Amino acid sequence: MSNTAGNEAHGEIYDLVIRGKRVLTTAGIVPREVGVRNGVTIALEPLGNNLAGREVIELADDETLIPGLVDSHVHVNEPGRTDWEGFASATRAAAAGGVTTIIDMPLNSIPATVNVDALELKRSVARDQAFVDVGFWGGAIPGNTKDLRPLHDDGAFGFKCFLLHSGVDEFPPLDPDEMELDMRELTSYDALMLVHAEDSRTIDRAPTAQGDHYEKFLASRPRGAENLAVAEVIERARWTGARAHILHLSSSDALPMIASARRDGVKLTVETCPHYLTLMAEEIPNGATAYKCCPPIREASNREKLWQGLLDGTIDCIVSDHSPSTLDLKDLENGDFAVAWGGVSSLQLGLSLIWTEARHRGISLEKVVHWMSTAPAELVQLHRKGKLAPGYDADFAIFAADDAFIVDVKKLKHKNPITPYDGRALSGVVRRTFLRGHELDGITPTGNLLRRGEITVERPADA
């Protein structure tokens, strides 16, 4: 429910006031009134203080106000492969799912974001299309060590590399020695190295994935490949002192060595993704290439250990790894896992997916939001995102935790209508999303382009 005026007894009128019995603050879910001015949360007071606002929103009893989510692993693919996804479609999907900030990956766009010219081109394309705030990772590939510092200085949030073929020829992998060389470079300005950790030699020797049987695909990307590569990242980070981040962890086998490395002081962070936490290999039908991703969705027992890794703090955050493609690249006609593009589309669904699983395990909404908002913001060093607190950007979602829906792929905002979650019943509905105090309508792009280390941001031309 909304009205346009509040009690003006305090003599201070905010641009927006949101009142409710359930507001997720740094003190937990409590009754609060939130006052927003100039896109920033200014006041957070007990419910009943009657803050005055030009717009006042009263939360329904079944609604919780949460900080907007931060998704630090999104493949937007524009420019160059805009038929796979694009800034308009990706950020609309993000907004619909309560995600108010995304960080775009450097590959699958053409050119890849491996030098300043490519980053500036990507910004020029994104600038007037973003419905949420967007930042950019740079890429580390063979021969571009000299480009890393300029990218860092131009606002890239860190650098992604692969230890095996990335799937696209314009983003070749580093071998471990090259990764170590770049890590040493990055330590001189404390930049983050993100690693797709699968060992190419192990996968080269693994069985072929050819055919429509998921178990053959799973055998083609064994846990051992991931475990070896994670071990390699740990040791190179140990030797160099670099900050390293393991992308999309799927192998629970790697958790003990990650925990051990951290106890030793290795600067290591780890993410996992909704598909590894909500799906399991045993239930994937033959030919269902919508489920193909790399590293792969593994067995139910593995999934449970990943949840435990989140609960004990070994895994820091949950991000989408939204990696879409056109329908034809998924080889839907033949269902051949060796041929199909590897990637899961879930950007719009992440909060509901994780909440559905979390509540079955007795895990609180506060923990879910920490993993999907606060922790990714801390990883990316976005100091005004990820919390509902004074001084932070007024990025919010109104979330109905007990509401439910059936995923209909045709109603999702992603560009291509394919997701393994089609037809799945989920708990938790994002009813409204706000970026810096303004409700996102999916019509007018008002997202900013973010740069590492800067509070000021680039605004759209008409903002």
Secondary structure, 3 states (H helix, E strand, C coil): CEECCCCCCCCCEEEEEEEEEEEEECCEEEEEEEEEECCEEEEEEECCCCCEEEEEEECCCCCEEEECEEEEEECCCCCCCCCCCCHHHHHHHHHHCCEEEEEECCCCCCCCCCCHHHHHHHHHHHCCCCCCEEEECEECCCCCHHHHHHHHHCCCCCEEEECCCCCCCCCCCCCHHHHHHHHHHHHCCCCEEEEECCCHHHHHCCCCCCCCCHHHHHHHCCHHHHHHHHHHHHHHHHHHCCEEEECCCCCHHHHHHHHHHHHCCCCEEEEECHHHHHCCHHHCCCCCHHHCCCCCCCCHHHHHHHHHHHHCCCCCEECCCECCCCCHHHCCCCCCCCCCCCCECCCCCHHHHHHHHHHHCCCCHHHHHHHHHHHHHHHHCCCCCCCCCCCCECCEEEEEEEEEEECCHHHCCCCCCCCCCCCCEEEEEEEEEEECCEECCCCCCCCCECCCCCCCCECCCCC
